[in-house]
Amino acid sequence: MNRTDYLASMYSLEGQVAIVTGGTGVLGGAMARALAMAGAKVGVLGRNRDKAERVASELEALGGEALALPADVLDRGALESARDLVVSRWASITTLVNAAGGNIPTATIPEGGDVFGMSSAAFQQVVDLNLTGTLLPSLVFGRTMVGAGNGSIVNISSMASPRALTRNAGYGAAKSAVDNLTRWLAVELGTRYGGKIRVNAIAPGFFIGEQNRELLVEPDGNPTARGRAIIAHTPFSRFGEADDLAGALGHHGGRGARPPREGFRRRAPEWTPLPGAHT
């Protein structure tokens, strides 16, 4: 086997079928593109039909095969309908990227605001979006992976999980719960199905998106005071760019991420940090 064939055998996603929840967002869209460029057929799942169709069209223009899946990650029935549509078209599902999530303004305490007046309803909304919005797709699409005999679930955590951030209780708590859910799913599915289903998480740093743009960037494009503080604590001295996640995602989706068979039933796969990404 030559070098090109070896790399393809380890990291090519040809023949794989991937679902990206939150695929209409900045990070989700970039991850959908990375999967398509690696050869996977990609289902772009998001609440907005027009946005999902636009992203799917962009992937097809790049030479990929894509399908728009308008659905809410908190609606199990809608997820099941999306799953059935994908299976009817592509026969199986082998990769799930749980990229839906984020924060909402009412769950962030204003500068100098009252900590004890934090909205419990907004806190719960953020937890539902990030935690339950990761659990339900994992249950719905994971069942199909078991039937296919292999699969990879990649959750999106955040560096707000291991490090507490001021004014941001709901999002940090939700992503910490996603970390724990990821570990539980890795152990449960790994031991039940003999290593056929892998579960990992990628924990991005700070990226500019529509949800946090005003918090981190001034109208003139310069960082806000909070943005400057974040950059000062970031080794690369910049915000992340969506394509930074492509390498870590491709690793987890490809054959190269499969755990060794021998001894696997006794020990669940551990998380190993990758250069340039927290996973």
C-alpha positions as CSV (number, residue, x, y, z in Angstrom):
1,M,0.0,0.0,0.0
2,N,1.4,3.4,-1.0
3,R,1.2,6.5,1.2
4,T,-1.8,7.9,-0.6
5,D,-3.8,4.7,-0.3
6,Y,-2.8,4.4,3.4
7,L,-4.0,7.9,4.2
8,A,-7.2,7.3,2.3
9,S,-7.8,4.1,4.2
10,M,-7.4,5.9,7.5
11,Y,-9.2,9.2,6.9
12,S,-11.3,9.1,3.8
13,L,-15.1,9.2,4.4
14,E,-16.0,7.8,1.0
15,G,-19.2,5.7,1.4
16,Q,-20.0,7.2,4.8
17,V,-23.3,9.0,5.6
18,A,-23.1,11.9,8.0
19,I,-25.7,14.0,9.8
20,V,-24.8,17.4,11.0
21,T,-27.2,19.0,13.4
22,G,-27.0,22.7,13.5
23,G,-25.6,22.4,10.0
24,T,-27.0,25.8,9.0
25,G,-24.8,27.6,11.5
26,V,-21.2,28.9,11.1
27,L,-19.5,26.0,12.8
28,G,-22.0,23.4,11.7
29,G,-21.8,24.5,8.1
30,A,-18.0,24.4,8.1
31,M,-18.1,20.8,9.6
32,A,-20.7,19.7,7.0
33,R,-18.4,21.0,4.3
34,A,-15.4,19.2,5.8
35,L,-17.3,15.9,5.8
36,A,-18.5,16.4,2.2
37,M,-15.0,17.2,1.0
38,A,-13.7,14.0,2.7
39,G,-16.2,12.0,0.7
40,A,-19.2,11.6,3.0
41,K,-22.8,12.1,1.9
42,V,-24.1,14.8,4.3
43,G,-27.5,15.5,5.8
44,V,-27.7,19.2,6.8
45,L,-30.1,19.4,9.8
46,G,-31.5,22.7,11.0
47,R,-34.7,24.4,12.0
48,N,-34.7,26.7,9.0
49,R,-35.6,24.9,5.8
50,D,-34.2,27.7,3.5
51,K,-30.9,27.8,5.2
52,A,-30.6,24.0,5.2
53,E,-31.3,23.8,1.5
54,R,-28.8,26.6,0.8
55,V,-26.0,24.8,2.7
56,A,-26.9,21.5,1.0
57,S,-26.8,23.3,-2.4
58,E,-23.3,24.7,-1.5
59,L,-22.1,21.2,-0.7
60,E,-23.4,19.8,-4.0
61,A,-21.7,22.7,-5.9
62,L,-18.4,21.5,-4.4
63,G,-19.0,18.0,-5.8
64,G,-20.6,16.5,-2.7
65,E,-23.9,14.8,-2.2
66,A,-26.1,16.5,0.4
67,L,-29.7,16.5,1.7
68,A,-31.5,19.3,3.6
69,L,-33.2,18.1,6.7
70,P,-35.4,20.7,8.3
71,A,-35.9,19.6,11.9
72,D,-35.6,20.8,15.5
73,V,-33.2,18.8,17.7
74,L,-35.7,19.0,20.6
75,D,-38.5,17.4,18.5
76,R,-38.0,13.6,18.5
77,G,-40.7,13.0,16.0
78,A,-39.1,15.5,13.5
79,L,-35.7,13.8,14.1
80,E,-37.2,10.4,13.4
81,S,-38.7,11.7,10.2
82,A,-35.3,13.1,9.1
83,R,-33.7,9.8,9.9
84,D,-36.2,7.9,7.8
85,L,-35.7,10.2,4.9
86,V,-31.9,9.8,5.0
87,V,-32.2,6.0,5.3
88,S,-34.6,5.8,2.4
89,R,-32.2,7.8,0.2
90,W,-28.8,6.5,1.4
91,A,-29.6,3.3,3.2
92,S,-27.6,3.9,6.4
93,I,-26.2,6.5,8.8
94,T,-22.6,6.2,10.0
95,T,-21.7,9.6,11.4
96,L,-23.5,12.1,13.6
97,V,-22.1,15.5,14.5
98,N,-24.1,17.2,17.2
99,A,-23.3,20.8,16.3
100,A,-26.6,22.3,17.3
101,G,-26.4,24.4,20.4
102,G,-25.2,27.8,21.7
103,N,-26.2,30.5,24.1
104,I,-29.0,33.1,24.2
105,P,-28.8,36.7,25.3
106,T,-31.2,36.3,28.2
107,A,-29.1,33.6,29.7
108,T,-26.0,35.9,29.9
109,I,-25.8,38.2,32.9
110,P,-25.3,41.8,31.7
111,E,-22.1,43.6,32.6
112,G,-22.6,44.7,36.2
113,G,-26.0,42.9,36.3
114,D,-27.6,41.1,39.2
115,V,-26.3,37.6,39.5
116,F,-29.1,36.5,41.8
117,G,-31.7,37.8,39.3
118,M,-30.5,35.4,36.6
119,S,-33.5,34.0,34.7
120,S,-34.0,30.3,35.5
121,A,-36.2,29.9,32.4
122,A,-33.4,31.2,30.2
123,F,-30.9,28.9,32.0
124,Q,-33.2,25.9,31.4
125,Q,-33.6,26.9,27.7
126,V,-29.8,26.9,27.2
127,V,-29.5,23.5,28.9
128,D,-32.3,22.0,26.8
129,L,-30.7,23.3,23.6
130,N,-27.2,22.0,24.3
131,L,-27.8,19.0,26.4
132,T,-31.1,17.6,25.3
133,G,-30.4,18.8,21.8
134,T,-27.4,16.4,21.9
135,L,-29.1,13.5,23.6
136,L,-32.1,13.2,21.3
137,P,-30.2,13.1,18.0
138,S,-27.8,10.6,19.5
139,L,-30.7,8.3,20.5
140,V,-32.5,8.6,17.2
141,F,-29.6,8.4,14.8
142,G,-27.5,6.1,17.0
143,R,-30.1,3.3,16.7
144,T,-29.6,3.3,12.9
145,M,-25.8,3.2,13.4
146,V,-26.2,0.0,15.4
147,G,-28.1,-1.5,12.6
148,A,-25.4,-0.5,10.1
149,G,-22.8,-2.2,12.3
150,N,-20.6,0.9,12.8
151,G,-20.8,4.5,13.6
152,S,-19.2,7.6,15.1
153,I,-20.9,10.2,17.2
154,V,-19.1,13.5,17.6
155,N,-20.5,16.0,20.1
156,I,-19.5,19.6,20.3
157,S,-18.5,20.7,23.8
158,S,-16.7,24.0,24.6
159,M,-13.8,25.4,26.5
160,A,-16.5,27.0,28.7
161,S,-16.9,23.5,30.2
162,P,-13.5,23.0,31.9
163,R,-13.0,26.7,32.6
164,A,-15.8,28.8,34.2
165,L,-16.5,32.1,32.4
166,T,-18.0,35.1,34.1
167,R,-21.7,36.0,33.4
168,N,-22.2,32.7,31.5
169,A,-23.6,30.1,33.9
170,G,-26.1,28.3,31.7
171,Y,-23.9,27.7,28.7
172,G,-20.9,26.5,30.8
173,A,-23.2,24.2,32.8
174,A,-24.8,22.8,29.7
175,K,-21.5,22.0,28.0
176,S,-20.2,20.4,31.1
177,A,-23.2,18.2,31.0
178,V,-22.5,17.4,27.3
179,D,-19.0,16.3,28.4
180,N,-20.5,13.9,30.9
181,L,-23.1,12.6,28.4
182,T,-20.3,12.0,25.9
183,R,-18.4,9.9,28.4
184,W,-21.5,7.9,29.3
185,L,-22.5,7.3,25.7
186,A,-18.9,6.2,24.9
187,V,-19.0,3.7,27.8
188,E,-22.5,2.5,27.3
189,L,-22.5,2.1,23.5
190,G,-18.9,0.8,23.4
191,T,-19.5,-2.0,25.9
192,R,-22.9,-2.9,24.5
193,Y,-21.9,-3.1,20.9
194,G,-18.4,-4.3,21.0
195,G,-16.6,-1.1,19.9
196,K,-18.7,-0.6,16.8
197,I,-20.0,2.8,17.9
198,R,-17.5,5.5,18.9
199,V,-18.5,8.6,20.8
200,N,-16.2,11.6,21.2
201,A,-16.4,15.3,21.7
202,I,-14.5,18.3,20.3
203,A,-14.2,21.3,22.6
204,P,-13.7,24.5,20.5
205,G,-12.4,27.7,21.9
206,F,-13.9,31.0,21.0
207,F,-15.4,31.5,17.5
208,I,-17.3,34.5,16.2
209,G,-20.9,33.6,15.4
210,E,-24.2,35.4,15.2
211,Q,-25.0,34.5,18.9
212,N,-21.9,36.1,20.4
213,R,-20.8,38.7,17.8
214,E,-22.0,41.7,19.7
215,L,-20.4,40.4,22.9
216,L,-17.0,39.9,21.4
217,V,-16.7,42.3,18.5
218,E,-17.3,46.0,18.1
219,P,-19.3,47.3,15.1
220,D,-15.9,48.4,13.6
221,G,-14.6,44.9,13.7
222,N,-12.2,45.4,16.7
223,P,-12.6,43.1,19.8
224,T,-14.7,44.4,22.7
225,A,-13.1,44.5,26.2
226,R,-14.3,41.0,26.7
227,G,-13.0,39.9,23.3
228,R,-9.6,41.4,24.1
229,A,-9.5,39.5,27.5
230,I,-10.3,36.3,25.7
231,I,-7.6,36.8,23.1
232,A,-5.1,37.6,25.8
233,H,-5.6,34.2,27.3
234,T,-5.5,32.3,23.9
235,P,-2.1,31.0,22.9
236,F,-2.6,31.8,19.2
237,S,-3.8,35.3,20.1
238,R,-6.9,35.1,17.8
239,F,-10.4,33.9,17.7
240,G,-10.9,30.5,16.1
241,E,-11.9,30.0,12.4
242,A,-14.5,27.5,11.5
243,D,-12.2,25.4,9.3
244,D,-9.9,24.9,12.3
245,L,-12.2,22.1,13.4
246,A,-12.0,20.1,10.1
247,G,-8.9,18.1,11.1
248,A,-10.2,16.9,14.4
249,L,-13.6,16.1,12.9
250,G,-12.1,14.1,10.1
251,H,-10.0,12.1,12.5
252,H,-13.0,11.1,14.6
253,G,-15.1,10.2,11.5
254,G,-12.4,8.1,9.8
255,R,-11.1,4.6,10.2
256,G,-8.0,5.9,12.0
257,A,-10.0,6.7,15.1
258,R,-11.2,3.2,15.7
259,P,-10.1,1.7,19.0
260,P,-8.1,-1.5,19.1
261,R,-10.4,-4.6,19.4
262,E,-8.3,-6.5,21.9
263,G,-9.3,-5.6,25.5
264,F,-11.8,-3.0,24.3
265,R,-14.8,-4.7,26.1
266,R,-13.0,-4.2,29.4
267,R,-12.0,-0.6,28.9
268,A,-13.9,2.2,27.3
269,P,-12.0,4.4,24.9
270,E,-10.3,7.4,26.5
271,W,-10.2,10.9,25.2
272,T,-6.8,11.8,23.8
273,P,-6.0,15.5,23.1
274,L,-5.1,16.2,19.5
275,P,-2.6,18.9,18.5
276,G,-4.5,22.1,17.9
277,A,-7.8,21.0,19.3
278,H,-9.3,19.8,22.6
279,T,-11.1,16.5,22.1
